């Protein structure tokens, strides 16, 4: 004899799935990271706003395509292949704010849905530059909020902290007196460079 799930139980499961997966206007999550880099704000700004450099310092950035060889201006776009908290995808970033050398913002749309925003704030300090990075990302439904609360936020925060450690090392490395290395040449860069 087959055992049947009572209609009430099935309806409850379907209802729960609908509630957890239904698109909702939920507040974005924010990851804030900061570090002091012993370089002038202009040097740091030029390096971090040049997409070809992203795979050199951000562990989530696998490759960039498009206008990658210079600090991007408002309206310019670049595509990035990423791996964030175990999730791989491609995002199209568009520059929405540019205040050289103190602020820069890009808004991203992920190919298979989702969005995010990255903002940089640079402040001159007695030790060089206070570099602050905010990553705001959409949380489209309650299931994502639960995953973010229990795991994703912590993983993304750790990746962001590692990115800033790598950025500091890249800009304060052996050639600290030389200008930061800017990518030139091909419009596609992979993370092996």
C-alpha positions, 0 to 999 in steps of 0.5 A: 500500500502506497503512503500518500502525503496528506493534501494539507502537508503538500499544500504547506510544502508548496506554500513554504516554497512559494514564500521562500522563493518569491521575488521580494523587494528586500534590502541589499546586503553590504560588505564594508572593508577598509585598509591603509595603503602606503601610497598616494590616493592618486596611485591607489585610485588609478590601480583599483579603477583599472579593471585589468588589475582586478584579477591581480588583487581580488580573489573573486575576479577571474577575468575581465573583458572590454575596456580594461587598460585604463581607469574607467570613466562614467558610462564605461562598461566592462565584463568580469568572470567571477567566483564569489562564495562558490558561485561562478558567473559573469557580470557587466559593470557600468561606472556610475560615479567617478571623482578622481582620486576620492570616489568611484562606483560601479553597478553590476548586472549578472547574466543570469539575474542578480545585481550588485554595486561596488563603491571605493572611497579613498582618503589621504592619511598620514600613512598614505591612503585609507581605502574603503570598499563597499560591496552591496548585493541584492537579496532577491528572496527569503531563501537567499536571505537565509543562505546569506545570513548563515553562510554567504555573508561570512564567505564574501566578507572573508574574500573581501578582506583577502582582496584588500590584503592582496591590494596592499601587498601589490601596491606596497611591494618591492617597487613601492617607489615606482608607479603601480603597474597598469595593464596595457595591450590586449583587452582581455586579461586572465587571472594568471598574470 
